[in-house]
Amino acid sequence: MTDDIVAFTEGHVGRIRLNRPKAIHALTTAMCEAIIGRLEAWRTEDTVRAVLFDHAEGRGFCAGGDIRMLAESGAKDGAEARAFFHAEYRMNHRLFTYAKPTVAFMDGITMGGGVGISLPCKFRVATENTRFAMPETGIGLFPDVGGGWYLSRLPGRAGQFLALTGARIDGAECLYLGLATHYIPAAALDEVKAKIAADPSAVEAILDAFAEEPPPARIADNMERIDRLFASDRLEDVYAALEADGSDWAHKELATLNTKSPQTMKVALRLLKEGAEMHSFADEMRQEYAVGAHVVQRHDFLEGVRAVIVDKDNAPKWNPASPEGVTEHMLDTIFAPLPDDEAWTPA
């Protein structure tokens, strides 16, 4: 058991607290394996009737995964990166299929790996501090941990917009889009957790009782634009629509896209298109694992991490540099299934 996870029982619930504050609780392989272990142990423990996820000290729930490790591994044989994805996706799938009620408290930064913990949970609590994003295309990665499944099922083209731009949305917007099930002030969370621990059979009623009406969701005012300008699954069409629109909003979003990896923006669009048709979450995870195993060793991911995380010059040199340079053959290579003995499996 790693010290980066604090797992204990309280009353009739299992508590899992992310405890890596200096990294905003970004996940490591050991953390994912520890969570799987706790979930498995509590699965058959009658005294544990629900599981709650939150974070220890710090300003975020979970900022993602151990990106630096992934890049260092990708620059070599990629084995350590694949081991991380394999464990993380098993954790995601275990949560998705867990029989007991699960609650994620998305208080603060909830990105990447934090999204992967939150969205499979039956109840997802946003607060005034929530900052939700899938910003992976900015480092040459793609919205994984089930992004192809969840984002493709959001209203209209909101999922495609979030996947391409990496836009940060707040708690009110999470509730509006269905990413959160409840909006509760952060000051009330300790009392909420205590009441659930005392009576987990009433978890939904307790959350309902503490939920408040959030401020207006800013994204609601932009949904018409998002649905219209991000309507195509072809990245070149999205660029053309934004350029033709000419509004300040379109100009700003176009400038944002110009900072992202054209390769992984196209990966994201294809992932969401195919994810919408997936028959099971396990199928989604199997595909994302294959894509991740390929992408983590490609130029754009290594360059994106260098530019954003290592050197911090924020000037990545993407290759290909434009959407037109990313061919269907390149995407087919990235999406190619792994051999059976290397493929992801749920258990």
Secondary structure, DSSP 8 states (H G I E B T S, - for coil): --TTEEEEEETTEEEEEE--GGGTT-B-HHHHHHHHHHHHHHHT-TT--EEEEEESSSSEEE--B-HHHHHHHHTTTSHHHHHHHHHHHHHHHHHHT-SS-EEEEE-SEEETHHHHHHTTSSEEEE-TT-EEE--GGGGT----TTHHHHGGGSSTTHHHHHHHH---EEHHHHHHHTS-SEE--GGGHHHHHHHHHH-GGGHHHHHHHH-------GGGGGHHHHHHHT--SSHHHHHHHHHHH--HHHHHHHHHHTTS-HHHHHHHHHHHHHHTT-S-HHHHHHHHHHHHHHHTTSHHHHHHHIIIIIS-------SS-SGGGS-HHHHHHHT----TTTS----
